[in-house]
Amino acid sequence: MAAITTPDPIYSQDINNFQGELFRVGGQRTPFLSAMGGLNGGGKVIQSTFFQFQTADNATISSAPTEGTEGGQPTEYLGRNRGAYTQVTQIFHKGVKMSYTAMAAYNTQNTFDTTAAFPASSDGDRTVTAADKLALFGGNPITDEMAEQLELALEKVAREVEWFAINGTFADGTAVGNPVGDNRTFRGLTAHCALNGGNVYYNTSTEATGGTAKKLDWDAVAKGLKTLYDANAPVKNPVLLVNSANLLELNKQLHVPQSGGTTAAVLPRDRNVGGINIDTVITPFGSIGMMVLDSNILGSNDAFIVDMAYISPIFTNIPGKGTVFIRDIDQDDYARVAKAIYMEMGVDFGPPNYHLHIDEIATP
């Protein structure tokens, strides 16, 4: 079913009540959000809309250093500077509004069509007429319409967080005099890996942007891990994020790798990150987990290698309310109820050189 066309508010005639078990269909999976801690499973709480972390690098030794001299001065005086990265928490605010009647009339049953007019239908005046409409006895499994709609709204919030965690573009919300025109948006992985010190591997014939794009293969994954290793990333808990199309492309190569390519071996699903089972693959640079994201969130032309050990959600605590809460919205003298889900959340990805974006992948 599609969204209710005008849910401001939801009236009783907008709601379909049928008999039988209710199954969830459509997009609900948010594995990346769940693995990092979810909306209520962990993370950090702050009293600000901004947060920062610092990085401090060290010198690279690529040639013979100067030897020290007995009794002499230091061969050099050293000092390293530090850098900082800034993120924000983003407002997620969704409302549900419905009439008192819509909340009450969960036993009003929708009819369904039959191929012929065989049941007797009441005309409402003690007479009956054969009709091609029928309704079934049995309760509607939804007995609290407001709770049902709020649950669906919270699922949509989770999917929006997952989308921004991949695709979000940073905005700090500091437009002078008009913050509504510059809403705070936290930086997703694509933008995070493009920061100074971030890692991007171009999956092209030249391994540079603008070359002929290639389909994702295990060579690209291994080269991506090499890039992380060369960037001095710790690579503690690496996970490859792909969509379903690229997962199938990689699966074809587990036993028949591309000519001259890297052979990988799949292990039993024995890793669990934030309650999400992760398939584990062995590569020349060690094991790496694989996580499949919704294709509407992560397209076929991108993939990521992320270190889940350094990713966590960040929430702004609202005094007296908490981090994720439902608030009542005043309806004046209207015979209806409105509630809203509210939270301010961002994602702390840690240093950008701890993760890698595999870009310019050819569509499978």
Salt bridges, closest charged atoms under 4 A:
ASP8 OD1 - LYS97 NZ 2.57
ASP57 OD1 - ARG80 NH2 2.86
ASP113 OD1 - LYS133 NZ 2.38
GLU148 OE2 - ARG24 NH1 2.71
GLU151 OE2 - ARG24 NH2 3.46
GLU160 OE2 - LYS94 NZ 2.78
GLU160 OE2 - LYS156 NZ 2.60
GLU207 OE2 - LYS223 NZ 2.73
ASP230 OD2 - LYS226 NZ 2.65
GLU249 OE1 - LYS252 NZ 3.58
ASP279 OD2 - ARG269 NH2 3.15
ASP294 OD2 - ARG159 NH2 3.16
ASP302 OD1 - HIS357 NE2 2.65
ASP328 OD1 - LYS339 NZ 2.52
GLU344 OE1 - ARG184 NH2 2.58
ASP348 OD2 - LYS44 NZ 2.98
ASP359 OD1 - HIS357 NE2 3.83
